[in-house]
Amino acid sequence: MKVTILHPFTPKAAGVVEKSVPTYHSQPHVKAMSNLARQKGYTCSMEYFTPKIVRYSTSDAVLKWDFFPVKLTFNGDHKKWKKQFSNSCLKQYEKETPDVSIINMSGHSSPFSYELSKVILKKDKKYIAMLGGQHYTDSAWSRDYYKNADHILVHTNMQKKAMEEMEMFKGLDIRVFPLGVDCEVFKPSSHGNAESDAPKLLYVGRIVQWKRVHLAIEAIHTLVQNGFPNATLNIIGPVSSEEYLTELEELVKKYNLSGNVFFLGHKEHADLPRYFQEADLFVLPSDKETFGMVMIESMSCGTPVAGINCPGGPADVIANNVDGLLSSPENYPNDILQLFKNKELLREMKSNARVKVLEKYSIEETTRVLFESVNSALSSI
């Protein structure tokens, strides 16, 4: 029995360093698929496109990662990533079709996903449409794509409810697939976080305009100007926009924050727990997030998250002023300032954040839902 999770785009288009994919990208999926392989004996693989001219694979003890050459027209172009196509992938599926294919794409889907779905159905196999994002392409082919899926997986209850109210998803089987974290890896420091008057902020994610990293720098500026001169912000992640990176660096110079803001670049996933543990607050200033796995990883380490109160991920996970902070772009810097002025509330948030992840976002829950999803698809073959 073969089960795959296909990401029909290059890692670069998703802001991920390709060589780090096995240890960095979609880690909840990786761990749940590893459990599926171990416990059920299935052949499981993670699949992506690659700008390399030949197909290649890598593997660990239980999982395989396949990389299919992408059509070079849209190689690595983030703005056109939904148009990426791989003839190599289509040919492989024609030759050997997995029993269950989980196609992980945005709500827009893609012409490639639709073409692949037709190959899968022709071979009498099943596919599951897994999607994120808050925007959807409503067309004849996308409706056909979602209608013919065994079912649809999304990552938040908010997204499920919003989709159920849309005409294009009426009557379809939509399920919530929580993205869990390994709570034995992402856990609070055994030494505890010593309280100080030097707030430590952390951002982990792509350096690109829509992530609104500048709001985190504005927050540090506000802290420095209002009684916290030694506040720091570590910025971790690959650069998707050199232009935006330059803007951020100029903002740091403008506010004279070179001793407060540090650009640390890309870090391997295994290195992240230490940074979460050392931080007092994780900043997630984008107002276009759907889930944000780093949010759960941070909370699992006992570090609350300051997110934007927008439809989707942060508001679906964070209870404002209980286990994290929900703000607006306009009030973000000041709300963070007020939080650090209330040490007791911040202390309670740290404890509550960890408890929430243990209760709702463990890797065990992710594995359970994956097992149910795959079994559901297999039972209808």
Secondary structure, DSSP 8 states (H G I E B T S, - for coil): -EEEEE--S-GGGGT--GGGHHHHTTHHHHHHHHHHHHHH--EEEEEEEESSSS-EEEE-SSEEEEEEE--GGGTT-GGGGGG---HHHHHHHHHS--SEEEEEEETT--HHHHHHHHHHHHTT-EEEEEEESS----SHHHHHHHHTSS-EEES-HHHHHHHHTSGGGTT--EEE----B-TTTS---TT-----SS-EEEEES-BSGGG-THHHHHHHHHHHHTT-TT-EEEEES-BS-HHHHHHHHHHHHHTT-TTTEEEEE---GGGHHHHHHH-SEEEE--S--S--HHHHHHHHTT--EEEE--TTHHHHH--BTTTEEEE-TTTHHHHHHHHHT-HHHHHHHHHHHHHHHHHH-BHHHHHHHHHHHHHHHHHT-
